[in-house]
């Protein structure tokens, strides 16, 4: 499909997209499932003809109020309609790309990296020396969460499938649980912080593995459920249950901002954070990329190259 090159406002940047990452919101918008997302993305068809929000590329043009970025700069961040050759983005949601990572790696950082950071640091209040359990550790958010938790000095236990055990160990997990063989909710070990990106277990089961003053951060998952997805758990069950249990339950809602993107860039620059790309597809195979993403088995991020 051919579309016009986006126009940029005074505070926006036009980016020549080199890579764009898929996120659950893209899958949900295209499929209209869970049905509740149609209130945001369009009742009968997607409001936006071009999907995608995470990207990395080079600056092609800048608005009149933009300072700090010039044509030709390599950047990554959040934009609109990034599954295309060009995309516009607010300047406050872009940062320069470290030379040490590829465009494909950088494209995978924004939504998943910010979600992991804000879930652990802001919602979870992670502290040095804590025992942290990350469920769904081999996926997009999970691979970032393992590394960010280690950067904060935590002891990390990762829950993942057998095929991803080597991966999560390679990015820093201290302990690994194969969910096909062991149910961590029935084990004796207790944790200070649990980040669950899958929500296969009930909130009550997850609370069972927390210390009395621990924190549970349920995050997404269940986006294949037709009506509410995980919204029923995150918006109704979690707030109600948090009023009657001694542990803290804090739902994370990702907030894009430049300050946190700069924080992640510092970790990237230092080599502390290494984005995992589990699959790349050219723009002409965006449909196949979406199918692969929807199967839920990819390691780390699925990325479209332009």
C-alpha positions as CSV (number, residue, x, y, z in Angstrom):
1,X,0.0,0.0,0.0
2,X,1.3,3.4,-1.0
3,X,0.6,6.3,1.4
4,X,1.8,10.0,1.6
5,X,4.8,10.8,3.6
6,X,3.7,12.1,7.0
7,X,3.7,15.9,7.6
8,X,5.5,17.0,10.8
9,X,4.3,19.6,13.2
10,X,6.4,22.2,14.9
11,X,7.4,19.9,17.8
12,X,7.7,16.7,15.7
13,X,10.4,14.8,13.9
14,X,10.1,12.9,10.6
15,X,12.0,9.6,10.8
16,X,13.2,7.4,8.0
17,X,12.3,4.1,9.6
18,X,14.9,1.4,9.5
19,X,13.2,-1.0,11.9
20,X,9.9,-1.2,13.8
21,X,8.9,-3.6,16.6
22,X,5.6,-5.3,17.1
23,X,3.6,-5.0,20.4
24,X,0.4,-6.6,21.8
25,X,-1.5,-3.3,21.0
26,X,-0.6,-3.8,17.3
27,X,-1.9,-7.4,17.3
28,X,-5.1,-6.4,19.2
29,X,-5.8,-3.4,16.9
30,X,-5.5,-5.6,13.8
31,X,-7.6,-8.5,15.1
32,X,-10.0,-6.5,17.2
33,X,-9.5,-8.9,20.1
34,X,-10.1,-8.6,22.9
35,X,-13.2,-6.8,21.9
36,X,-12.7,-4.1,24.5
37,X,-9.8,-2.7,22.5
38,X,-12.2,-1.7,19.8
39,X,-13.3,1.2,21.9
40,X,-9.8,2.7,21.4
41,X,-8.8,1.3,18.0
42,X,-12.1,1.4,16.1
43,X,-15.4,-0.6,16.5
44,X,-15.6,-2.1,13.0
45,X,-12.1,-1.5,11.6
46,X,-8.9,0.0,12.8
47,X,-9.0,3.8,12.8
48,X,-5.3,4.0,11.7
49,X,-4.5,2.4,8.4
50,X,-0.9,1.9,9.4
51,X,0.0,0.2,12.6
52,X,3.2,0.4,14.7
53,X,4.5,2.7,17.5
54,X,8.1,1.6,18.2
55,X,10.8,2.4,15.8
56,X,14.4,3.2,15.1
57,X,15.8,5.1,12.1
58,X,17.4,8.3,10.9
59,X,16.0,11.8,11.2
60,X,14.7,13.0,7.8
61,X,13.2,16.4,8.8
62,X,12.5,18.3,12.0
63,X,9.8,20.8,13.0
64,X,10.5,24.4,13.6
65,X,10.6,24.1,17.4
66,X,12.8,21.0,17.5
67,X,16.3,21.4,19.0
68,X,18.9,18.8,19.8
69,X,18.2,16.6,16.8
70,X,19.4,17.1,13.3
71,X,18.8,15.5,9.9
72,X,20.8,12.3,9.7
73,X,20.9,11.6,13.5
74,X,20.2,7.9,14.4
75,X,17.3,7.8,16.8
76,X,14.8,5.4,18.5
77,X,11.5,5.9,20.3
78,X,7.8,6.1,19.8
79,X,5.9,7.4,16.8
80,X,2.7,6.8,14.8
81,X,2.3,4.4,12.0
82,X,5.8,3.1,12.2
83,X,5.2,0.0,9.9
84,X,6.2,2.3,7.0
85,X,9.2,3.9,5.3
86,X,8.6,7.2,7.1
87,X,6.9,8.0,10.4
88,X,6.3,11.1,12.5
89,X,7.1,11.3,16.2
90,X,7.0,13.9,19.0
91,X,10.5,15.0,19.7
92,X,10.0,14.3,23.4
93,X,9.6,10.6,22.6
94,X,12.8,10.2,20.7
95,X,16.4,9.8,21.8
96,X,19.6,9.2,19.9
97,X,20.6,5.5,19.2
98,X,23.8,4.2,20.8
99,X,26.3,3.1,18.1
100,X,26.7,-0.2,20.0
101,X,23.3,-1.6,19.0
102,X,21.6,-2.3,15.7
103,X,18.5,-0.5,14.4
104,X,16.6,-3.8,15.0
105,X,17.6,-3.9,18.6
106,X,16.9,-0.3,19.2
107,X,13.4,-0.6,17.7
108,X,12.5,-3.2,20.3
109,X,13.3,-1.0,23.3
110,X,10.6,1.7,23.7
111,X,7.3,0.0,24.7
112,X,8.7,-3.2,26.2
113,X,11.7,-1.5,27.8
114,X,9.6,1.2,29.3
115,X,7.0,-1.3,30.6
116,X,9.7,-3.4,32.3
117,X,11.4,-0.4,33.8
118,X,8.3,1.2,35.1
119,X,6.8,-2.1,36.3
120,X,9.9,-2.9,38.4
121,X,11.0,0.5,39.5
122,X,7.8,2.5,39.8
123,X,5.1,-0.1,40.5
124,X,7.3,-2.7,42.1
125,X,9.7,-0.4,44.0
126,X,12.6,-2.7,43.3
127,X,15.5,-2.6,45.7
128,X,19.1,-3.9,45.7
129,X,19.3,-7.4,47.1
130,X,15.7,-8.3,46.6
131,X,14.5,-11.7,45.3
132,X,12.6,-11.0,42.1
133,X,10.4,-13.5,40.2
134,X,9.7,-12.7,36.5
135,X,7.1,-14.8,34.8
136,X,7.2,-14.8,31.0
137,X,10.9,-14.0,31.2
138,X,11.7,-15.0,27.6
139,X,9.3,-12.6,25.9
140,X,9.5,-8.9,24.9
141,X,8.9,-7.3,28.3
142,X,10.4,-10.3,30.1
143,X,13.9,-10.2,28.5
144,X,14.1,-6.5,29.4
145,X,12.8,-7.1,32.9
146,X,15.5,-9.7,33.7
147,X,18.3,-7.4,32.7
148,X,16.8,-4.3,34.3
149,X,16.2,-6.2,37.6
150,X,19.9,-7.3,37.5
151,X,20.9,-3.7,36.9
152,X,19.1,-2.8,40.1
153,X,21.0,-5.5,42.0
154,X,18.2,-8.0,42.4
155,X,18.5,-11.8,42.5
156,X,16.4,-12.9,39.6
157,X,14.4,-16.1,39.1
158,X,13.0,-16.4,35.6
159,X,9.9,-18.5,34.6
160,X,9.9,-19.5,30.9
161,X,9.4,-22.4,28.4
162,X,12.2,-25.0,28.0
163,X,13.3,-23.5,24.7
164,X,14.1,-20.1,26.3
165,X,16.0,-21.3,29.3
166,X,19.4,-20.8,27.7
167,X,18.4,-17.3,26.6
168,X,17.3,-16.1,30.0
169,X,20.4,-17.5,31.6
170,X,22.5,-15.7,29.1
171,X,21.0,-12.3,29.9
172,X,21.5,-12.7,33.6
173,X,18.9,-14.8,35.3
174,X,20.2,-16.4,38.5
175,X,17.6,-19.2,38.6
176,X,15.3,-20.5,35.9
177,X,12.0,-22.4,36.3
178,X,10.6,-24.4,33.4
179,X,6.8,-23.8,33.7
180,X,6.0,-27.0,31.8
181,X,7.7,-29.1,34.5
182,X,7.3,-27.0,37.8
183,X,4.5,-24.9,39.2
184,X,6.3,-22.1,41.0
185,X,3.2,-21.2,43.0
186,X,3.4,-24.6,44.7
187,X,7.1,-24.3,45.7
188,X,8.3,-23.1,49.1
189,X,10.5,-20.2,47.9
190,X,9.2,-16.7,48.5
191,X,10.0,-13.5,46.7
192,X,10.0,-9.8,47.5
193,X,8.7,-8.8,44.0
194,X,6.8,-10.7,41.3
195,X,6.3,-9.4,37.8
196,X,3.9,-11.6,35.9
197,X,3.7,-10.9,32.1
198,X,1.5,-13.9,31.3
199,X,-1.2,-14.3,34.0
200,X,-1.7,-18.0,33.7
201,X,-2.2,-18.2,37.4
202,X,-4.8,-16.5,39.6
203,X,-3.8,-13.5,41.6
204,X,-4.3,-15.5,44.8
205,X,-1.8,-18.2,43.6
206,X,0.7,-15.5,42.8
207,X,0.3,-13.9,46.2
208,X,1.2,-17.2,47.8
209,X,4.8,-16.9,46.6
210,X,5.3,-13.4,48.0
211,X,6.8,-12.4,51.3
212,X,4.2,-10.8,53.6
213,X,5.5,-7.4,52.6
214,X,6.1,-8.3,49.0
215,X,4.8,-6.7,45.9
216,X,2.9,-8.3,43.0
217,X,2.9,-6.5,39.6
218,X,0.5,-8.2,37.2
219,X,1.2,-7.0,33.6
220,X,-0.9,-7.9,30.6
221,X,-1.0,-11.3,29.1
222,X,-4.3,-13.0,28.1
223,X,-4.7,-10.8,25.0
224,X,-6.2,-13.7,23.1
225,X,-9.3,-13.7,25.5
226,X,-12.1,-12.4,23.4
227,X,-14.0,-10.0,25.6
228,X,-11.8,-8.3,28.2
229,X,-8.4,-9.9,27.8
230,X,-6.5,-9.2,31.0
231,X,-8.5,-6.0,31.7
232,X,-10.8,-7.8,34.1
233,X,-7.8,-8.9,36.2
234,X,-5.9,-5.7,36.0
235,X,-8.7,-3.1,36.4
236,X,-11.2,-5.0,38.6
237,X,-9.8,-8.0,40.5
238,X,-6.3,-6.6,41.3
239,X,-7.6,-3.3,42.9
240,X,-10.3,-5.1,44.9
241,X,-7.9,-7.9,46.1
242,X,-5.3,-5.3,47.1
243,X,-7.6,-3.9,49.7
244,X,-7.8,-7.2,51.7
245,X,-4.4,-8.7,51.5
246,X,-1.2,-7.7,53.4
247,X,1.0,-7.7,50.2
248,X,1.0,-4.8,47.7
249,X,-0.6,-5.3,44.3
250,X,0.4,-2.6,41.8
251,X,-0.8,-2.6,38.2
252,X,1.7,-1.1,35.8
253,X,0.5,1.2,33.0
254,X,3.3,2.2,30.6
255,X,3.9,5.9,30.3
256,X,6.1,6.9,27.3
257,X,8.5,9.7,28.3
258,X,12.0,10.9,27.2
259,X,13.5,10.7,30.7
260,X,13.0,7.0,31.0
261,X,14.1,6.4,27.4
262,X,17.3,8.2,28.3
263,X,17.6,6.0,31.4
264,X,17.3,2.9,29.1
265,X,19.9,4.4,26.7
266,X,22.4,4.7,29.6
267,X,22.0,1.0,30.2
268,X,22.4,0.3,26.5
269,X,25.5,2.4,26.4
270,X,27.0,0.7,29.4
271,X,26.3,-2.8,27.9
272,X,24.1,-3.6,30.9
273,X,21.0,-3.9,28.6
274,X,21.1,-6.0,25.5
275,X,17.8,-6.1,23.5
276,X,16.8,-9.6,22.3
277,X,15.4,-9.8,18.8
278,X,13.9,-13.2,18.2
279,X,12.6,-12.6,14.6
280,X,13.0,-10.1,11.8
281,X,10.7,-9.7,8.8
282,X,10.9,-7.3,5.8
283,X,8.1,-4.7,5.6
284,X,6.5,-6.7,2.8
285,X,6.0,-9.6,5.2
286,X,4.4,-7.6,8.0
287,X,1.4,-10.0,7.9
288,X,3.7,-13.0,8.5
289,X,5.4,-11.0,11.3
290,X,2.1,-10.5,13.0
291,X,1.2,-14.1,12.7
292,X,4.5,-15.1,14.3
293,X,4.0,-12.6,17.1
294,X,0.5,-13.8,17.8
295,X,1.6,-17.3,18.3
296,X,3.4,-16.1,21.5
297,X,6.5,-18.2,21.2
298,X,9.0,-15.6,19.9
299,X,12.2,-15.0,22.0
300,X,12.3,-11.3,22.9
301,X,11.0,-8.9,20.2
302,X,9.6,-9.5,16.7
303,X,10.9,-6.7,14.4
304,X,10.0,-5.5,10.9
305,X,12.9,-4.1,8.9
306,X,12.4,-1.4,6.4
